[in-house]
């Protein structure tokens, strides 16, 4: 199989797997507390990432890390998986999956605005237009089929979904500054994150929670395919691709896969406003990205 064909194969598989995550989130949250679910997910992700690091012959890099590297991972692990997913999962517990996921997708727009204080970059005018378009999409999605009736969605849930996009954009910027191998630094981030989650479970008494097979299975699925195996497949796709632009754009199919699965597996009605708002958000992100290419 040609490298380009393999790239598309890995990318398509990644998008399909990511498309299953909102449904898995909702199933897990219906069975387990947020803390317990995230602890299981983080542990499974950690184990998968360890296998990836070991299989790629990079275990030696773990022993070469400096104290600064460990402090960096301690910080990043506090952001992802801990803070980001605690906020995102709380949003999912308050909102339909088809509302929480698309709102979270505005992070590339937020990323540009965080670049002002963190990377000292100048913001082009098109970024403000993209932000306006994406926020219009957020409003339409949160209306849940009634755009002329503000406040139908859980306001706190919408704000939490927006906050999660800010955290992910922040994590992305800080992660880029870390020059270590992607799989190595992600493993160490999740190592600290898992330790944090164990401490949170001890503090909240979550170890006494009764576990259900369904909840554990859904949580493990998220650990495997949110940041675990899918991460490796996506990076492999980007490495094999002749150009990353076409591969990267495939990720926008994931929300539409999610809509189908949410509808047929957990019976979420599909609102026309979700599709309309999602298209606005995707348009805003692609409009923003096209501007970067023009400026190069």
Steps between C-alpha positions, in 0.01 A plus 500: 500500500633847408600741775225742401239222511622391842483860618136528400421160651645599839333843482157357417528243779597778740203715401262205539637423846477864609144503370408231754628694802196724576277191511749319724518809724123507542478125570780512757355806672163328531667222701790661688596826667717740303800442728482122479446501125791736435727297729431184302540682169830658606639167622408321177648784292817483709538125439440537126749786475758293687459220246541753216816646656643153566413365153666798333821447698477829689503373860858624538374855454301468821823462696662798329244755614619795706334645807366776276342239272328337797372834630371578151316166489363560850347827375372361170360191675301729727346666195451181293361258601388647836359853466400475134310174527342578838352814346412336168335199664302728728378677187404163349309411817290815462458517122409266215810355339415671171518838678811448716727363228454768229540783752831348608614513135551878502838453670702583183340846503574542872856388429559801277389743770708330770798548271491874577620481863678163481678513164493877439340454161297757311134417444379548140159654440362173361546341845237732646262411217570128560431543874170674427395222259596226746315666789194531276535125443523442877179699553313307230618163633411586859147597395423128447254553218358833620737781393239767574465385861824591684591310812359163404835328561664464840697826517757361743554200272558725198746714695685189617525370142641838396742494794622156394585638155705775667688241708570283197634800306721588798624142522576500127716814528689374806542155345659649188761667719598159634754365250496139617368213288119517477428151633755532782372831627137392468579187703666702776215752497249220550721341766472815710134539405421147618676566831294817541180306430590237762547779754165653400333161539649469849385851590145445373458142623440379145678169566187382678283559192328195359627428150287371216643296214330729249651813656848352528488373141390842367772672705763257373379562143563872551846425635581287197361723227500857632873537570642149478509296180334777299777742593759266352294442183447873446868584544590215263254635242653848520851355469413291192295766323655692211326813631326526836225743391270243341556254784433764767170601339367146541462561874193714428308187403523371859211714636268376227589139583429589863154633413407171333629288788340720767169470320498126439676378816369728776198642315598867495276690259704680235414871496532683171666779698783264597586437135465869408710617794761231443538607138551859616771397746680285244476784246647745751794271581576430132469871421750574778741231380481616138615839617811353655591330172459828311724683744787251461 
